[in-house]
Amino acid sequence: QVQLVESGGGLVQPGGSLRLSCAASGIIFSSYTMGWYRQAPGKQRDPVATIRAGGRTNYADSVKGRATIARDNAKNTVYLQMNSLKPEDTAVYYCYAGLPGTPLDYWGQGTQVTVSS
């Protein structure tokens, strides 16, 4: 059974930082592209950052320079460090795992991030 369990969300003041974690089980973690997506109320789910098995990363323009995605294959965990948070970063953040070249992909249940004073 595949599980992606996110943690680290919460209420943060504008300009603050947080680190999201996603612990994966039930997959060969090192083979998967991992990523973070977010969905604000009334909006579609959009990619924030992804990291391939080989370590190549991609970021949404809206978070470039403020976000860092990293993976620890020994711990089967992917992280998202976000700095200089803005109210528009408020959303539910979802962890994603996808095996390239296959239809296999999985989602976590999401963690709420609220940026507000």
MARMI-617945 format. One line per field, with one value per residue (C-alpha): x, y, z; chain; residue in three letters; residue number from 1. Coordinates in pm, whole numbers. Layout:
x c(X,...)
y c(Y,...)
z c(Z,...)
cadena c(A,...)
residuo c(ALA,...)
num c(NUM,...)
***
This chain:
x c(0,140,133,250,225,279,371,492,200,44,-4,290,326,409,782,819,945,838,951,712,800,651,735,670,618,519,718,1077,1128,1458,1297,1014,981,862,687,475,154,-82,-446,-600,-975,-1164,-853,-699,-413,-85,272,506,826,941,1258,1349,1516,1845,1801,1699,1455,1187,1001,693,776,576,814,1149,1411,1192,1150,1388,1286,1512,1494,1654,1640,1770,1467,1216,1132,1095,1109,994,1159,975,1099,964,613,332,-43,-85,110,-188,-315,-336,-2,0,288,313,502,519,712,836,722,433,82,177,128,20,-92,-79,-379,-248,-136,-275,-42,-187,15,-146,-70)
y c(0,333,618,975,1155,1529,1734,2082,2298,2563,2933,3154,3530,3704,3696,3382,3039,2682,2338,2075,1708,1411,1061,793,421,138,264,239,599,652,573,824,1183,1360,1690,1941,2087,2335,2422,2743,2771,2788,2728,2433,2228,2364,2240,2415,2215,1876,1674,1386,1064,1202,1522,1764,2020,2243,2529,2730,3088,3208,3042,3060,3200,3137,2760,2467,2108,1830,1456,1211,869,704,836,809,1172,1482,1832,2174,2472,2795,3137,3490,3356,3567,3557,3422,3113,3014,2679,2312,2160,1808,1567,1383,1073,964,685,816,623,460,563,515,824,890,1182,1266,1394,1749,1990,2339,2635,2970,3289,3566,3826)
z c(0,-108,141,111,443,448,751,834,731,947,998,904,897,570,517,723,632,663,559,438,455,275,390,132,179,-48,-348,-468,-368,-545,-882,-854,-953,-640,-624,-444,-580,-424,-451,-328,-266,-594,-802,-977,-837,-970,-952,-713,-749,-868,-830,-1053,-947,-1065,-868,-1142,-1010,-1155,-993,-1069,-1162,-864,-616,-795,-562,-258,-263,-250,-306,-187,-143,95,-64,252,441,156,218,4,145,37,202,138,240,212,223,82,145,-209,-105,107,-17,55,-42,-182,-215,-547,-657,-1019,-1189,-1524,-1830,-1645,-1539,-1176,-968,-615,-402,-38,153,167,435,482,462,561,528,725,986)
cadena c(A,A,A,A,A,A,A,A,A,A,A,A,A,A,A,A,A,A,A,A,A,A,A,A,A,A,A,A,A,A,A,A,A,A,A,A,A,A,A,A,A,A,A,A,A,A,A,A,A,A,A,A,A,A,A,A,A,A,A,A,A,A,A,A,A,A,A,A,A,A,A,A,A,A,A,A,A,A,A,A,A,A,A,A,A,A,A,A,A,A,A,A,A,A,A,A,A,A,A,A,A,A,A,A,A,A,A,A,A,A,A,A,A,A,A,A,A)
residuo c(GLN,VAL,GLN,LEU,VAL,GLU,SER,GLY,GLY,GLY,LEU,VAL,GLN,PRO,GLY,GLY,SER,LEU,ARG,LEU,SER,CYS,ALA,ALA,SER,GLY,ILE,ILE,PHE,SER,SER,TYR,THR,MET,GLY,TRP,TYR,ARG,GLN,ALA,PRO,GLY,LYS,GLN,ARG,ASP,PRO,VAL,ALA,THR,ILE,ARG,ALA,GLY,GLY,ARG,THR,ASN,TYR,ALA,ASP,SER,VAL,LYS,GLY,ARG,ALA,THR,ILE,ALA,ARG,ASP,ASN,ALA,LYS,ASN,THR,VAL,TYR,LEU,GLN,MET,ASN,SER,LEU,LYS,PRO,GLU,ASP,THR,ALA,VAL,TYR,TYR,CYS,TYR,ALA,GLY,LEU,PRO,GLY,THR,PRO,LEU,ASP,TYR,TRP,GLY,GLN,GLY,THR,GLN,VAL,THR,VAL,SER,SER)
num c(1,2,3,4,5,6,7,8,9,10,11,12,13,14,15,16,17,18,19,20,21,22,23,24,25,26,27,28,29,30,31,32,33,34,35,36,37,38,39,40,41,42,43,44,45,46,47,48,49,50,51,52,53,54,55,56,57,58,59,60,61,62,63,64,65,66,67,68,69,70,71,72,73,74,75,76,77,78,79,80,81,82,83,84,85,86,87,88,89,90,91,92,93,94,95,96,97,98,99,100,101,102,103,104,105,106,107,108,109,110,111,112,113,114,115,116,117)
***
